[in-house]
Amino acid sequence: MPGGKPDPLGRQKHGLVGASVSRIDGPLKVQGDARFAAEFALEGLVFASVRYSTIPKGRIASLDTAHAEAAPGVVLVMTHRNAPRMKPMPLFGSAQKAAGGNDLPILQDDRIHWNGQPVALVLAHTQEEADHAASLIALDYAAEPATTSFEAAKAKCTEPATFMGQPLAVAIGDAEAALAKAAHRVDQVYRTPRHNHNPIEPHAATLLWEGETLRVHDATQAVSHTAWSLAQVFGIEEDKVHVTSPFVGGGFGSKTLWEHQVLGAAAAKLAGRPVRIALSREGVYRVVGGRTLTEQRVAIGTDEDGRFDAIVHTGTIATTAHNGMPEPFILATLNLYGARNFKLGIDAAKLDMIANTFMRAPGEAVGTFALESAVDELAHDLGLDPIELRARNEPERDPVKGTPFSSRNLLEAYRTGAERFGWAHRSPEPGMRREGDWRVGMGCATATYPYHRMPGGAARITIRRDGTALVAIAAHEMGMGTATVQTQICAERLGLPMESVSFAYGDSALPGMVLAGGSQQTASIGASVVAAQRLLVAELLKLAGNDTPLAGLSPDEVGGTNGGLAGIEHPDRFESYASILSRAGRDEISVVGEAPMPLETEHWSMHSYGAVFAEVRVNAVTGELRVSRFLGSYDCGRILNPKTAASQFKGGIIMGLGLALMEETQFDERSGRIMNPSLAEYHVPVHLDVPAIDLIWNDIADPHAPMGARGIGEIGITGVAAAVANAVFNATGKRVRDLPITLDKLM
């Protein structure tokens, strides 16, 4: 069974895993040699510009493209009148490789489904010519009644939400009755706004047709899924679509399949020319979904000693009829605290708006804001230290599933984090510390994100006679250091120096269909490479035959070391890869191994954890809020590369500061239009907003995860908003339950 015994990598100690190795793609990027999706130069390349609708629902009443077609440099104007016939994108989750953000027709009719929907595309010799021509298209609409108000949508109808095919509802005991009888309780509503994606590289693709084969250079975190989904859209075989994505400048859940790739492929087919489609920053807001708003009720009832008897976490989110991505804000509540009674559930209100999608730590990012704020409120009412209250409610087993924890050292993370942060100096009474005009406070919160490993992982390992190796898997590099860390791991497994190992990724022609999402890519790659290495060792032992020191050893008794294979218990029984292949007359040997199903998550409750601490300063005169210190103390299993891990943790924390303090999509509920579609108006943290961030971790390997490592890409954002809000209360005595925490709420 997967996870039934520790990863054999733990028996090998060559010093590569756990080393702070610099990014191997760093030199390429600083020298400008790393080609991103919009940087492929092809002969005959033309540039695309998209025109977007300005109403939320209705149809195109009139359309005149004559002036656009006559504009300088124009090659093609594509609308629903001349676009190729295409099927809707397969909606993410509807099939194993489905990657579509919605399931609506793309330029197939005159219908409008949201404000910002693409209604035309122009191809021209330059981007400027395409943009100018797109502005010349004359459009009139016949608007129809649309639901764009959250309150109106709730009044109209809500329905129970599902996430990844599972209902977002849990009932254990009678939580409402237990809450009513509780000796102490907190019962509050917390709200978070819509958020939009802002990767440093806007969404882009370069596409061309070679006969019946579609080639796509894409900014995607799902090459295999994108290839399969595009094949479904155009009604061709999957092997007729080849997607590459060697470098991705940030994804965070947004870089799957949206309208722009389909439009680019359709226009390339119609024009018979390669097409580059690079969305503007505004275009990303119009086409690519973000995080939906949430309205969350958290109620906790305790006995006289502060032990939880009931937890209620329910609420409503906004979604659409054409996608399946509610914000699952109850996920963290499923495992963090022990209680006898639970009532968890999410209802969805349907609006006529852009489809929402995954955004870093979907569910946990905003769910921990509500839950951990409520725990802090309860601790204050009880007169308990917030860390002590959490310790009193630490569960022995998963409180909902009942399974044992694979590895949970959260209280240790709190202990070491509190000591390092100086938590003992925090005043339990709010508003007691002041430095000039600044009120100073401290807050803490729990961070958590589940371990995931999705089915479909596979890897190919090739060993050559010259002692080099190539490991290939359809994985992704979005800036988190995948290529570097996986080269370290593969070199460690094979017993080779890093410079002798190449790691190929970002190509749908490679084995596997690993999605870079859910903090699961490292585990998925690791399990795939374990499976491939086992097959490789078996094949090498066959080639070696009986005339070798390895004779009689099974694959489980052999490991990679010093450029060859050796007995794990008898390291003197050794033969190099070069020797084995030379004696067999082979230049190389190659195997493909498929990872087993992720059954480990059925037998253990597997999560990453953290204790996060914030110090804030609130100006008593202006209400200005500054986060002056931040510390994250993490329990995420084995840390494979401290240098890249620290970058991931810090990136998540900074994104969490944005969630806490400034990020908010301004959605006009009269028209369904996003009104701040630029970084001038949609604020994200800049250097002056971010304090020095201190990080510690325990590096305790999870015995049931590949390499002993759990995901770290998303946990950094979780808990941050609550830690900041709790620190604000400690500084001022004001509870902010409605994000972002802007100065008007502190005056």
N, C-alpha and C positions, 0 to 999 in steps of 0.2 A: 504494500500500500504506500502511495506517495506520502512522505513525511513520517513513515513508520520507524525509520532510523535516521540518524543524522547524516547529512551530506558527506560522502567520502572525502570531499575537499578538506574537511576539518582534520584529516589525518596527515595531510601534506603541509609542510611548513617551509616554503621556499622564500618567503619574505615579500611576495608580490601583493597578495591580498592583505589589505589593511595599510598599505603604503600610500603616502601622500604624493601621488604621481600627477604631474601637470598634464593638462589636456593635450592629447596627441594631435588634435585638430587645431590647436591654438596657432601654430605657425602659419597654417593655411589661411586662417581668418585674418591675422594681422597683416599678411602679405597680399591679401585680396585674391587668393587663389581658390577659395572655397566658393563654388558656384551655387547660388540659391536659385529658386524656381524661376524667377524673372530675369535671370542673367545668362540664359542659354541663347547664343547667337546662332540663328539658322538662316540659310539662304532663302530669300523671299519672305522673310518674317514680316507680318503686319501686326498692328496694335489694336486692341479692343477698348471700347468705352461703352459703358452701360447707362441706359436711361431708366429711371426708377419712377414708379407710380407715386401720386400725391394724394390718393384717397385710400381709405382702409377697406372698402368693399364696393363692388359694383362691376361695371364693364367699361371697355374702351368704346366711346360713342363715335369718335372720328379719329382718323390717323392719317397724317400727310407726311411722307418722307421725301418729297421731291427736292426740297432745298438741301436736305442732308445729303442726298445722293449726288447732288451737283456740286457739293463743296470740294475744295481742293484736297487731293490725296485720298479720297474715299474709294475703297475697294468693294465694300458691301454694307448694306443696311439690312439687318435681319429683324423681323418682327414675327408675330404669330401667323402672318399671311404667307411667309415663304420659308419659315424654319423647317428643317427636316422633321419627320414624324418620330417622336420619341415617347417612351414610357416614363412615368414618374420615377424619381429616385426611390430605391428600396429603403424604407424608413429604418433607421438604426434600431436594432433589436428585433426586427421582423424576420431576419434570417441570420445565420452565423456570420456572414461576411457583409451584411447590409450596413451602409455607411451614410445614408441620406439624412439630411437635417429635417426634411419634411417629405411628404408624399404627394405634393401638388404637381400638376402639369407645368412644364416650363416652355413658355411661348408656343403653346398648342391651341390656345383659344383667346377670346377677348376678356376673360374674367379676371377680376382683381380680388385678391384675398388678404392683402395687408398693405399698409402705407409704406412704400419702399420696394415693392415687388418689381423685379426687372420686367420692362415692357418692350424694350428694343435694345439692339446692340449694333454698334458701328465699327467696321474695320477700316483702318487707314494706314498710310505709310509711316506716320509718326503718331505718338500719343497725343500731341497737341492737336493735330488735324482730326483725330478721332473724337477727342473731347469737344472740339468746336462743332463738328458735324452733329454729334449727339444732341447738342443744345438747340439745333435747328429743327428737330423733329416736332411737328405740331400735333398735340394730343388734346382731346377733350374727353371727359368721362361722364358717364351716367351713374351717379352715386346711388347707393342703396343703404337702407338703415344698417348700421354697424354697432356692435357692442364693443366699446373701447374703454368703458369705465369699469374699474374693479368692483366698486360698490354695486353698480347696475348688474354686472355679471353674477355677483353673489346672490343678489335678489332674484335674478332670473332663474338660476339653477346651479347647483354644484353637484359633483359626483365623486365617489371615492377614487383616489388616485392610485395608479400602479407604477412601479419602477422596475425596469428590466423584466417585465412580465409578472412581477410579484406584487400583491396588494400591500399598500403602505398603511397597514393597520395591525395592531396587536392588542389583545385584551387578555389579561391574566387577573383573575379575581374580580372584585368590584372596587375599582379605584375611586370612583366618585363617593361611594358610601364610606370608604375608609378615610377619604379626605375630609368628609364632613365630621367624622368622629376624632380627627387627629388633635393631639394636644397643641401642636404648633403647625402652622401652614403658611405657605406663600402661594399666591394665585394671581398671576400677572399676564399681560399680553405684550409681546415684543414684535417689532416690525423691522423688516429689512427691505430696501428698495431694489429695483431692477439694477443689474450691472451689465456692462458691455465689455466684450473682449477687446484688448489692445495689445496684441503681440507686437514686438518691435518690427517684425517683418509682416506687413499686411498680406492678406491672402492673395496668392498669385499662382499661375500655371502657364507653362509653355507647351503647346499641343500641336501635333501634326499627324496626318494620316499617311501611311505608306501602304498604298493599296487598300486592303481591308483591315489593316492593323493600325490601331490607335496608340500613339506613343505620347506619354504625358510626363513632363517634368513638373512635379507638383510640390507645393508646400503642404505636406500632409503628415499626419501622425498615424496613418493607416494605409500603407501602400497596397497590401493585398485586398483589403476591404474596398478600397477605392477602385481597384482594377475590376473586381467582380461586379461592383455596383454599376460602374460605367458600362460594362458589357450588358447588363440587364437593360439599362436605359436605351442602348442602341440596338439591342436584339442581336448581338454577336456572341461568339464563344469567348469564354474568359481568357483563353490563351491568345486572343487577338487584341488584348489590351495590356500594354506594358507601362507600368508606373514606376518612376524613380523619384526618390526624395532624399538625396544625400545629406542635405543640410536644411534645417527648419529653424527659423528665427523666432522661436516661441510658439506654443500651441495652446496649452492650458485647457484642452478639451474642445477648442473651436475648430481645429484644422482637420476636419473630416471632409465629407462631400457636401457641397452647397451648389447653388445655381451657377456660379461663375465657371466651374470646371465644365459643366454640361454645356453652357452657352459657348464657351471657347471651343469645345470639341465640335459642336454643331456648326459653328461659323467656319471652322477650319475645313470641315467636310464640304460645306456649301461653296466656299471660296476656292478650295483646292490649294490653300496656302497655309504655312505654319502660322500659328496665332499666339501672341502673348497677351494674356489678360491679367492685369494687376489691379486689384481693387484699390481705390483711394481709401483714405481713412474713413471718410464718410460712407463709401461703398461698403466697408466692413460692417458698419452699423446698420445699413439698410438690408443687407443680405444675410449676414451671419448672426445666428442667435446668441443670446447671452444668458445670464442668470435671472430667473424670474423673481418678482417680489414675493415676500412671505409675510403672513400674519399668524403668529404662533402664541398659543396659550400654554404656559408652563405652570403647573400646580404641583406642589410637593407637600405631603403631610407627614409629620414625624411624631414619635412618642416623646415622652418627657426628656429623654436623653439625646434626642436629635437623630434617632435612627429612622430611616425612611420606611414608612408603611405604605405610602401610595405615591406614584408618579403619574401625572397626566401631562402629556405633550401632544397637543392637537392643533389644528389650524387649517388655513386655506392658502393656496397659491394660485397664480394665474397661469393658464396655458392656452393652447389653441386646439382646434379640432383636427389639425393637420400634422401634429407631431406628438411624440410620446415621452416627453422629458419634463415631468414635474420636478420640483426641487425637493428631494427626499430628506427634509430637515430632521426627521426623527431617528436617523441612523445611529448617531452617537449615543442617543438615549437607550438604545437597545442593549448596550453592554457596559456602560460606565458605572452604574450604581445598583446595589442590591435593594430590592423592595419586594414586599409580598404581593402588591397589587400594581398593575400597569394598565394604563389606557393610552395608547398611542395611535394616531391616525391623521391622515391628510386628505382634505377635499380639494378638488380642482374646480376653479371657475373658468369657463371658456370665453376667451376674447378674440376679436378679429385683430390680430397683431402678428408681428414676426414670431416665428417659432423660437422657443427657448431651447437651450442645449446645455451640455456639460460645461461646467466652469470649475476650476481648481477646487478639489474637495467638494463636489456637489452634494449638498445636504449637510455635511459636517461643518463646512465653513460658517454657514449662517445658523445651523442648528445649535452649535456649541455656544454661539452668542447668547441665545435665549436660555438654554439649559444652565450654562455656567454663571450667567447673571442671576438667575433664580436661586442657585445654590448659594451665591454670595449674599443675596438678600436674606435668605433663610438663616445663614450663619450670623448675620448682624442682628436679626431679631432674637436669635437664641443666645446671643452673647458669647458665641464660640469663634475661635480662630477658623477662617475658611478652610485651611489645610486640615485642621483637626476634624471638622465636619465631614470632609471628604474621606478621611481615614476611617471614621466610624461607619461609613457606608460602603467600604471596599468589599466587593463580592468575592466569595471563594470560588464560584463557578460562574459561567455565563448566566446572567440573571433571566434571560429569556429562553435561550436554547438549552441550558442545563449542561452543556458540555464543558470539560475542563479547559482552562486557558493553556495555550501552548507555551507561553512565556509572558508573564506580566509582572513588571517591576516598577509600577507607577508610583507607589509610595516612596520607594527609594529615590526615584527621580524628583519627587517633591522635597525629600529631605536634603539631598545634595544641592538642589536648585535654591531652596530657601536659605541654606547656609551661605552659598556663594553670593546670593543677591543681597543679603543683609535683611531678610524678612523680619528678624527679631526686633529691628528698630522701627517697624511700622506701628503707628498709633492705631489701636483698635477703634477709637472714636474718630469719626470723620471731621475734617476741618481743623485739626489741631496743629498741623505743621505749616508754617508760613515763612517764606524768605522774601522780604520786601513785599512787592505787589503780587507775588506768586504763591498760590496755595499748592502744596505738594502732597501727593498721595501715592500709595502702592496698591496694586491689585494682582491677583493671580487667577489662573483658570487651567482646566485640563485640556490638553490637545489629544486628539485621537484620530486614527484613520485605519480602516480594515486592511488586512493582507488579502490581496487578490492574486489569482493565477488563472488566466482564462484558458479554455481548451484550444487546441489547434497549434500548439508550439511544436516546432521541428527545427533541426539544425543539421548542417552538413559540415563535416570535418575532413579535411584533406591533409595528409602527411606526405611530404616529399622526401626523396632520397637525400637532398642536400640539408635535411634537418630543419626545414621550415614548415610552417603549417598555415592553412587558411581555414578559418571558421566563418561560415556564411549562414545568415538567418535574416528573414524579412522584418527586421526591427528598425528602430528609428533613433536619430540623434536630433533632439530639439533644444540642445543647449545644456542638457543635464550631465553630459560626460559619458554617454553610453559606450561609445567606441573605446574610450580610455579604460573604463572600469572592466568592460568585457574582455579587452585584450589582457588586462592583468589577470582576470579569473581564468581565461583559457590558457594562458601561459603557465599559470600555477597548476592547473589540472594536467596539462601535457608535459610538465617538467621541462619547459623551454624558456629561454630568455624572452622578454617582451619584444625585442627587435626581430625575433624569429617568427612572430605570430602576426598575421594580418586578420582583421575582422571586417567582413563585408556585410553591408546592411543597406536599408533604404531602397530596396529593389523588389518589385512584386514577382520577379522571376526566381527569387531565392526561396528556399524552403520555409514553411511555416506561415502563420498569419497572425503574428504578434502585434497587438495594438499598443501603442504608447499612450496609455491612459489607465486610470485607476491605480496608479503606483504599482503596477503589476509587471512591467516590462522586464525588470531585472530578474524576478523570480521565474518568469516564463522563459527567458533566455537561458537562465541557469538550469532549469529542469530539462530543457531541450538539449543543452550541451552535455549534461550528465548522461542522457539516453544515448546520444551519439558517441560519446567517449566509450561507453560500455561496449557498443557494437564495434568500435574501432579496435579496442583492446582484444576483443574476441577474434577479429579478423587477423590482427597482427600475430596473435598466438598461433593461429592456424598456419600462417605463412612461415612462422619460425620453426614449426614442426617440433620434432624431438631432439634435434641437434642444436640445442640452445640451453643456456642456464635456466630459462624460464619454463622448461618442459615440466608438465604436470601441474602447473599452477592454473587456477581458474581466473576469469576476469575480475572477480571480487578480491582476489589475493594479490592483484598487481596494480601498481600506480605509476604515473608518469614522473620521471625524475632524470635530471642530467642528460636531456636529449634522448631519452629512451624509456624502456619499461624495466621495472624492478619489483621484486617481491616486497610487499608492505612489511611483512614480518621478517623477511630475509633479504635486506637490501643488496647483499653481495650477489644475489642471483639477478643479473642485469644484462640487457643487450640494447644497444642503441637502435633508434628507428632506422638510421642509415644502414646499419649492419643487417637488420631484418630484411629491408627492402632490397638491398644489394644481393643477398644470398638467394632471394626469391626472383631476382631479375626484374624487379618492378621499379619504375620511376616514382610512383606515388600510389597511395591507397586512399580511397574516399568512401565515406559512409554517410547515410542520412538517418538520424534517430528522431523518433517522435516522442514528445513528452507524454507521460501518462495523464489521465484525467485528474483534475485538482481535488482529489478525494480528501486531502488533508483538512480542508475547511469543513468537511462534514463531521470530523471526529474531534477537532479542537476549535476553540474560539481563538482566532488569530487576529491580532491588532497591533499596531504601533501606538505608543503612548508618549505623552510629554506633559511636563509641568511648565507653564509659561508665566513669566513675571514682568509686570510693567510698572515703571515709575513715571508719573505725569506731573506737569506743572500747568496750572490754570490761572490766568491773570485775573485778579479780582476786579480790575477796572474794565478791561475790554472783553473778557471771556475767552481770550486766545488760549488755545490748548497746544501744548508741546509734550511729546513723549520724550523724556530725557534719558531713560535707560530701559533696556529690554534684555531679558535673559530667557533662553529656552533650554530646558533640561530634558533630554529625550531617552526613551527606551524603545529602540527601533531594531533590536537584534544586532547582528554583526555589521559594523561599518566598514564597507569594502574599500573606500578611498576617502580619508578624512577631508582632503582638500575639496573634492567635488561635492561631498556630502554637506560640508559647511556652506557651500554656495547654494545648494538646494534648500537647506533650512532657512538661510537668510532671505533668499528670494521669496519663499512662502511667507515668512514673517512680514516682509515689506509689503507684499500683496495684502496681508491681513491688516496692516496699518492703513492701507488705502481703503479697505472695506470699513474699518472702524471710523475713519476721520473724514473721508472726502468723496469716495466713489458713489455716484448716483446717476442713473440714466434718467434724464428729464423726459418723461413720456406725456405728451399732450393728450389728455383723455377726451378732448373734444374731437380730435382728428386721428388719433392713433399713431401720431408721428413722433419719432424720436427727435428732440429739439436741440440736443447738444452733441452732435456727431463729430466731435473733433477733440484733440487733446488740449485745445485752448479752452474748451468749455466743460469737458469731462475730465475731472482732475484725478491724477494718480500721483503717488508720492514721488518727490524729487529728492536730491541729496540732502537738502536742508530740512526736509521733513523726517528724516530717518536718523535715529540716534545710533551710537555704537551698540552693536548687538553682540551679546556674549552667548556662547554655546557650550554645552557640555553634554556628553552622552555616556551610557554605561558600557556599550559594546558587548553586551551579553548575547551570545548566539541563540537564536530560536532553534531548538533541535528538530523542528518539523518543517522548516523552510529551506529551500535550496540556498546553499552557502551560509545558512543560519541568518540570512538577512531578510528583513521586511522592508516594505516600501517607505521612502522618505520624501518623495516628490510633492506630496499634497498635505502631509501632516502640518507643515510649517504654517499654513494659513489658519489652521483650526485653533480655536481658543483665544486667538490674538484679540479679536474685537471685545470679547468678554473681559479679558485681563485689563484692557484699556478702560472699558466702561466701569469696571470695579475699582480701578485706581482713581477714576474721576470722582466716584462716590466717596472714596476715602479722602480725597482732597477737598471736596466741596460739600458733601452731604446731598448732592443732587443725583438722582437716578435717571439715566438716559436709557430708555427702552426702545428708542426709535432711531435706527442708524440712517445716515452717518451722524457722528457726534460733532455738530457744527457749533460755532461760538454762540449763535442765537439761542441755543438750548442751554447755555451755561451762564447767560447774563442774569 
